[in-house]
């Protein structure tokens, strides 16, 4: 598995192509992943088979990533439904 670039079009998005060691079925998906200092990570997966192919799954992953970035940027006190609300 490759690591996501820190900037650019695929920021916070990882590609996962994995086959189980016992020779089982392949797993193909895009994973959106955010890590915060002192907080639980936020992660969501977008499977190629569920979204109708690699490019459509990537489009949905980008859409989710952009929505999460907007939510994080708009919130000064907390991060919506992800984690505890910070208070002053």
Order of alpha helices (4+ residues) and beta strands (2+ residues): beta-beta-beta-alpha-alpha
